[in-house]
Amino acid sequence: MNSPAPHLETKGPAPGAPDFLYEAYETVGSTNALCLERAVSGHPGNLWIRAGVQTAGRGRRGRAWTSPQGNLFASVLMIDPAPLARIGELPLLSAVALAEAVDKAAGTLQLVSLKWPNDLLVDGAKLSGILLEAETLKDGRLAAVMGFGVNCVSHPDPAMYQATDLRGLGFQVSADSLFAALAETLAKYLAIWHQPDGFDRIRRQWLKRAAHLGQKITVRAAQEEITGIFDDLDASGHLVLRLDNGQKRTVYAGDVFLSGE
């Protein structure tokens, strides 16, 4: 039996980003899933979808994402935003945009650090999650969706890592104000990304906020664990580790932990 269609609360241009369309719902299963549904139905993209509550929110690697009222849950759909080989740059772009949006909404400077590829941390505790999903449609178009979940007023207590929220940190930031800031900063960084040296500029912005740079970390990939010093990001945003033997190893995907965690 299919779930009932979500009730549309608001529709129009996105706050802070008039070139993007915007839909807001009280409750959805997943804003990412709804964006992908729009893409399959032929939507041209540049669409933000927000929800007050998600009932089936998800994070990276299929993990559940707790989605209570008051936090920010939003996804943006883009169609053919760049050649397929460059889609892997979007996680870093999204992290830089969200970090700047948090500062803008909270009135802070460099409040968050970035854990590769796109987690926002405050004093080592996770403030947000970002999920990138891409799908080639039947007509050959590439749908890319970036989903943002930010702990504005509450946070879960995951077993794997510490979490935090903006209210608990002393910042009264509503989901509405944070979304408006995010829509604006994401549009800004997408415009930068499309410039000839755009991703290098974004990469350098990411490194300014890098958590664990120069520290020993362990990356848990699908088939192995790799430990080394976080040395750099390569030109495509992949993690570069310096191993104990002095060699460098590029890591394309995985979960990062401080050595010993």
C-alpha positions as CSV (number, residue, x, y, z in Angstrom):
1,M,0.0,0.0,0.0
2,N,1.5,3.4,-1.0
3,S,1.9,6.1,1.6
4,P,-0.3,9.2,1.1
5,A,1.2,12.1,-0.8
6,P,2.8,14.7,1.6
7,H,0.8,17.9,2.1
8,L,2.4,20.9,0.4
9,E,2.7,23.8,2.8
10,T,4.7,26.4,0.8
11,K,5.8,26.7,-2.8
12,G,7.7,29.5,-4.6
13,P,11.2,30.8,-5.1
14,A,13.7,29.6,-2.5
15,P,14.5,32.2,0.3
16,G,17.9,33.7,-0.4
17,A,18.2,32.0,-3.8
18,P,15.5,33.2,-6.3
19,D,16.9,31.1,-9.1
20,F,15.9,27.9,-7.2
21,L,12.3,26.7,-6.7
22,Y,11.2,25.8,-3.2
23,E,8.7,23.4,-1.7
24,A,8.0,22.9,2.0
25,Y,6.1,20.1,3.7
26,E,5.1,19.4,7.2
27,T,6.1,15.7,7.0
28,V,7.7,13.6,4.4
29,G,9.4,10.2,4.4
30,S,12.7,11.6,3.0
31,T,13.4,14.9,1.3
32,N,16.1,13.2,-0.8
33,A,13.7,10.6,-1.9
34,L,11.1,13.2,-2.8
35,C,13.7,15.1,-4.9
36,L,14.6,12.0,-6.8
37,E,10.9,11.3,-7.4
38,R,10.6,14.8,-8.9
39,A,13.6,14.1,-11.2
40,V,12.1,10.8,-12.4
41,S,8.9,12.7,-13.2
42,G,10.8,15.1,-15.4
43,H,11.5,18.1,-13.1
44,P,14.2,20.4,-14.6
45,G,16.1,20.8,-11.3
46,N,17.2,23.7,-9.2
47,L,14.6,22.6,-6.6
48,W,14.8,22.8,-2.8
49,I,12.5,20.5,-0.8
50,R,12.2,21.0,3.0
51,A,10.3,19.1,5.7
52,G,9.4,19.9,9.2
53,V,9.7,16.2,10.1
54,Q,11.1,13.2,8.1
55,T,9.8,9.8,8.9
56,A,12.4,7.9,6.9
57,G,15.4,10.1,7.0
58,R,18.7,8.5,6.0
59,G,22.3,9.2,6.2
60,R,25.4,7.9,4.4
61,R,25.7,4.2,3.7
62,G,22.0,3.7,4.4
63,R,22.1,4.7,8.0
64,A,18.9,6.1,9.6
65,W,18.9,9.8,10.4
66,T,16.8,11.0,13.3
67,S,14.5,13.8,12.1
68,P,12.5,15.5,14.9
69,Q,10.6,18.8,14.7
70,G,12.7,21.9,14.9
71,N,15.8,20.7,13.1
72,L,16.6,21.5,9.5
73,F,15.8,18.8,6.8
74,A,16.3,20.0,3.3
75,S,17.4,18.6,-0.1
76,V,18.3,20.3,-3.3
77,L,17.8,18.6,-6.7
78,M,20.1,19.5,-9.6
79,I,19.9,18.1,-13.1
80,D,23.2,17.7,-15.1
81,P,25.1,20.0,-12.8
82,A,28.4,18.9,-14.2
83,P,30.1,16.0,-15.9
84,L,29.8,12.8,-14.0
85,A,33.5,12.8,-13.1
86,R,33.0,16.0,-11.1
87,I,30.0,14.9,-9.1
88,G,32.3,13.6,-6.3
89,E,33.3,17.2,-5.7
90,L,29.8,18.1,-4.4
91,P,30.2,16.7,-0.9
92,L,33.0,19.1,-0.1
93,L,31.2,22.0,-1.8
94,S,28.1,21.2,0.3
95,A,30.1,21.1,3.5
96,V,31.7,24.5,2.8
97,A,28.4,26.1,2.0
98,L,26.7,24.7,5.1
99,A,29.6,25.7,7.3
100,E,29.3,29.3,6.0
101,A,25.5,29.2,6.4
102,V,25.9,28.2,10.1
103,D,28.2,31.1,10.7
104,K,25.8,33.5,8.9
105,A,22.7,32.3,10.8
106,A,24.4,32.0,14.2
107,G,26.5,35.2,13.9
108,T,29.7,33.3,14.5
109,L,33.1,33.0,12.8
110,Q,34.6,29.5,12.0
111,L,32.2,27.9,14.5
112,V,32.4,24.5,12.9
113,S,35.3,22.3,11.6
114,L,34.9,19.9,8.8
115,K,35.4,16.1,9.0
116,W,36.1,14.5,5.7
117,P,34.2,14.5,3.5
118,N,31.3,16.6,4.8
119,D,30.4,16.3,8.5
120,L,30.3,19.5,10.5
121,L,31.8,19.3,14.0
122,V,31.9,21.6,17.0
123,D,34.5,20.6,19.5
124,G,34.5,17.1,18.0
125,A,30.7,16.6,18.2
126,K,28.7,16.1,15.0
127,L,26.3,19.0,14.2
128,S,25.0,17.8,10.8
129,G,24.9,15.2,8.1
130,I,25.0,15.7,4.3
131,L,23.9,12.9,1.9
132,L,24.7,13.1,-1.8
133,E,22.8,10.8,-4.1
134,A,23.1,10.7,-7.9
135,E,21.1,8.7,-10.4
136,T,21.1,8.5,-14.2
137,L,17.5,8.9,-15.4
138,K,15.9,6.9,-18.3
139,D,16.2,9.9,-20.6
140,G,20.0,10.1,-19.9
141,R,19.9,13.1,-17.6
142,L,21.9,13.0,-14.3
143,A,20.0,13.8,-11.2
144,A,22.1,14.9,-8.3
145,V,20.6,15.4,-4.8
146,M,22.2,16.9,-1.8
147,G,20.4,16.3,1.5
148,F,21.1,18.4,4.6
149,G,20.2,17.5,8.2
150,V,21.3,20.0,10.8
151,N,20.7,19.8,14.6
152,C,19.2,23.2,15.4
153,V,17.3,22.5,18.6
154,S,18.1,18.8,19.5
155,H,20.4,16.0,18.7
156,P,20.5,12.2,18.8
157,D,22.9,10.2,20.9
158,P,24.5,7.9,18.3
159,A,26.6,5.0,19.5
160,M,29.4,5.7,17.1
161,Y,30.1,9.4,17.8
162,Q,29.2,12.4,19.9
163,A,26.5,14.8,18.6
164,T,25.5,18.4,19.4
165,D,23.0,21.0,18.4
166,L,23.0,24.8,18.0
167,R,20.6,25.5,20.9
168,G,22.6,23.3,23.2
169,L,25.7,25.4,22.2
170,G,23.9,28.6,23.1
171,F,22.8,29.7,19.6
172,Q,19.1,30.4,18.9
173,V,19.0,29.5,15.3
174,S,15.7,28.4,13.7
175,A,15.5,26.0,10.9
176,D,13.9,28.7,8.7
177,S,16.8,31.2,9.2
178,L,19.4,28.5,8.7
179,F,17.7,27.3,5.5
180,A,17.6,30.8,4.1
181,A,21.3,31.2,4.8
182,L,22.1,27.8,3.3
183,A,20.1,28.4,0.1
184,E,22.1,31.6,-0.4
185,T,25.5,30.1,0.3
186,L,24.9,27.0,-1.7
187,A,24.0,29.1,-4.8
188,K,27.1,31.2,-4.2
189,Y,29.4,28.1,-4.1
190,L,27.8,26.4,-7.1
191,A,28.5,29.6,-9.1
192,I,32.1,29.5,-7.9
193,W,32.3,25.7,-8.7
194,H,31.5,26.4,-12.4
195,Q,34.4,28.8,-12.8
196,P,37.7,27.5,-14.2
197,D,39.5,27.3,-10.9
198,G,36.3,27.0,-8.8
199,F,36.8,23.7,-7.1
200,D,40.4,24.5,-6.1
201,R,39.0,27.6,-4.4
202,I,36.4,25.5,-2.6
203,R,39.0,22.9,-1.7
204,R,41.1,25.6,-0.1
205,Q,38.1,26.9,1.9
206,W,37.4,23.3,3.1
207,L,41.0,22.9,4.3
208,K,40.8,26.1,6.3
209,R,38.2,24.4,8.4
210,A,39.6,20.9,8.3
211,A,39.4,18.8,11.4
212,H,42.2,16.3,12.0
213,L,44.6,17.9,9.4
214,G,48.1,16.8,10.4
215,Q,46.7,14.2,12.9
216,K,46.8,10.4,12.8
217,I,43.4,9.1,11.6
218,T,41.9,5.8,10.6
219,V,39.7,5.5,7.6
220,R,37.3,2.6,7.6
221,A,36.5,1.7,4.0
222,A,34.3,-1.1,2.8
223,Q,37.1,-3.7,2.7
224,E,39.9,-2.3,4.9
225,E,41.1,0.1,7.5
226,I,43.8,2.5,6.7
227,T,45.7,4.5,9.3
228,G,48.0,7.5,8.6
229,I,48.5,11.2,9.0
230,F,45.8,13.4,7.3
231,D,48.2,15.1,4.9
232,D,46.0,16.9,2.3
233,L,43.2,16.7,-0.1
234,D,44.0,15.9,-3.7
235,A,42.7,18.1,-6.6
236,S,39.4,16.2,-6.7
237,G,38.8,16.4,-2.9
238,H,40.0,12.9,-2.0
239,L,41.7,12.3,1.3
240,V,45.5,11.9,1.2
241,L,47.2,10.0,4.0
242,R,50.8,9.8,4.8
243,L,51.6,6.3,6.0
244,D,54.1,5.2,8.6
245,N,56.5,4.2,5.8
246,G,56.4,7.7,4.4
247,Q,54.4,6.8,1.3
248,K,51.2,8.6,0.5
249,R,47.8,6.9,0.0
250,T,44.7,8.4,-1.6
251,V,41.4,7.4,-0.1
252,Y,38.3,7.8,-2.1
253,A,35.6,6.8,0.4
254,G,35.3,5.8,4.0
255,D,34.5,6.8,7.6
256,V,37.1,8.8,9.4
257,F,38.1,8.3,13.0
258,L,40.8,9.7,15.2
259,S,43.4,6.9,15.8
260,G,42.2,4.9,18.8
261,E,38.5,5.8,18.5
